[in-house]
Amino acid sequence: MKKQIIKFCYRKMIDAQSAKPWEKMVYEDSYAEFRMQIQNYRQHTQYPSYGELTHYVPEAAQLSHRVAPAITGYVQQLNEVMPDILNNLGRRFMRFNHFQFEIINSHLNLKEKHQIAVNFYSVPFTWHDTIGNYLLLSFADENTGGEVATQLMQLQPFLSICSLQEDN
């Protein structure tokens, strides 16, 4: 029987209404860093919003990469386990091996316009079966034959299968 190896991407959206302490810290520090980094573009007073600045000054698209280091410590606090993604027992289980930070919207003078996303990319999973609305998964690196620990998980908003590979 062929095994299907899959990876997930979870897009964690954070804005002024985010309520959890981790989200608030990421929000605050990414906005502070955005305000510092936007000053590297002399047109920032003419175009104080992220959308306008990236439209008229294409090199400003690098702002996401320049702001990302401000949140790296917070991502490390997660100990490589995705936030919010739970198995059917209500436990966080999905490990990730890299992330990507993205500024969706922001404004130099209007903090409430600051919106960001952290995209988490999972380690490989073996997809064993679909049971109703649930996926039966195991960590691909633990499939050595014989009994294997599994996770039962329901797909949810902002969680997607981002790669699929058939393995013999």
Number of C-alpha atoms within 10 A of each C-alpha: 5 8 15 18 19 20 19 20 19 25 20 18 15 20 21 15 11 14 10 9 9 14 17 16 13 22 22 17 17 23 24 15 17 23 19 13 17 23 13 11 14 10 14 20 13 9 19 18 20 22 17 17 21 15 13 11 15 10 11 22 15 12 19 18 13 16 23 20 14 17 18 14 11 15 19 10 10 13 10 18 18 23 16 14 19 18 20 12 9 10 11 14 16 24 21 21 12 12 19 14 21 18 23 16 16 22 22 20 12 10 16 13 17 23 21 23 18 19 20 25 23 22 18 23 25 23 21 15 13 13 11 7 10 15 18 18 23 19 19 18 10 13 13 8 6 5 8 12 9 17 19 17 21 16 14 11 8 11 17 14 13 12 11 15 12 11 10 7
